[in-house]
Amino acid sequence: MFELIYIAIAVFAVLLILSTWLVARKNIFAEQVRAKSVEAIWLTIQAEQEPDIEKSLSFFAAAQKLKNEVAAITLKNPAMAHYEISEEVTNNKEEINNKEETEELSLGQLLKQHDKKYKIAEIYKKYNEGNN
């Protein structure tokens, strides 16, 4: 009778250790993907703000390398397969001209222009419909 109890406790302990190891492994994987993604975004921001073209290109290359690593890692793991890497946004000539015009605007005017352009009020309205 005691042998059965000892066997049940041993099986329970093995299952507990196995489940703890699997959960920790999954969290470590998610943290690794998150860290590489944040680093890639940071390098992209640095590249956009860097005045030296050679440094900017090296930052972009490093960011692209990290994005490719994240893509390779996430496609190998089915739990992370639904995550996507967004492509870089390209500026068109109209946006560049608008940027030159916005340099002379005050902060409040810039916020109003941003709200109109991206329809922020409508987004907040849709978001808050279910919360009231």
N, C-alpha and C positions, 0 to 999 in steps of 0.2 A: 504494500500500500504506500509506504513511504517512498519506494522507488518511483512510483508513478508521479508522485508530487515533485520529486527532485527532477525527473525528466521534464515535467511541465514547466517548472521554474527555469530550467536550462534552455528550453525552447523559447520561452518568453524572453529571457535575457538575450539570446542570439537575435531574435526578431527586433528587440528594442535597439540593440547595437547596430544592426543592419539598417533599420529605418532612420536612425540618427545620422549614420554615415551618408545615406542617400540624400537626406534633406540638407545636410551641411554641404555636400558636393554640389547640389543644385544652387544653393545660395552663393557659394564661391564662384560658380560659373556666371551667375547673373551679375555679381559684383565685378567680375573681370570684364564682361561686356560693357557694363555701365562705365567703368573707369576708362576703357579704351575709347568709347564714344565721346565722353566728356573731353578727353585729351584731343581727339580729332576735331571737335568743335572749337576748342580753344586755339589750336594751331590754325584753323581756318580764319578765326577772328584776327589773330595776330598777323596772318598773311595779308588780310584785307587792309589792315591799318599800317603795315610796314611801308615806309617810303622807299627803301632800297629794294629794287626789283629782284636782285639775286637772292636776298634773304626771303623775300616774299615767295618766290618760286620754290625755294627749299622748304618753307613752311607748308605750302600747298602740296608738295610731293610727300612730305611726312604725313600730312593729314589724309591724303589719298591712300597711303600705305596702311594707315590704321583703319580706315573705312573698309578696305579690302580684307583686312584681318577679321574685323567684326563680321563682315558678310560671310566669310568662310566659316567662322566659328558658329554663327547662328544657323547656317544652313545644315550643319552637321547634327545639330541638336533639334529634335522635333518639337520640344517644348518652347524653343525660341524661334521657331520658323515663321511665326506670324509677325515678327518685328521686321521693319523695313528701314533701309537707310535712305534718307531723302537726298535727292540730287541737289547739287548746288544751284542756287537761283541766279539766273543771268539778268543783268540790267539791260533794258533797252534804251534807246536814245531819248524817249520822252521822260523816263524816270531820271536820267542824268540831267536833262534840262530842268526838271522839277526840283531836283536837289540843289541846283544853282540858285533857283528862285527862293527856296526855303531857307537858305543860309541867312537871309535878311529878316526873316520872320521872328516874332517873339515865341516864347515857349508855349503860351496859351494858343496862339494862332497855329503853331505846329501841331498841337494836340487836336484842335478842331479839324484841321486838314486831314490828320491821320484817321480820326473818327469817321469823317465823311468817306474817305477813300476805302477803308476796310469795313465800313458799316458796323462799327463796334456796338452802337446802341441796339441794333437789331439782334446781334449775337447775345448781348446781355438779356434782352427781352425774352428770347427763346430759351435761354438757360434758366431764367428765373420763373418761367411759367409754371413749372411743376413744383417749385419750392414754396409758393404762397399758399 
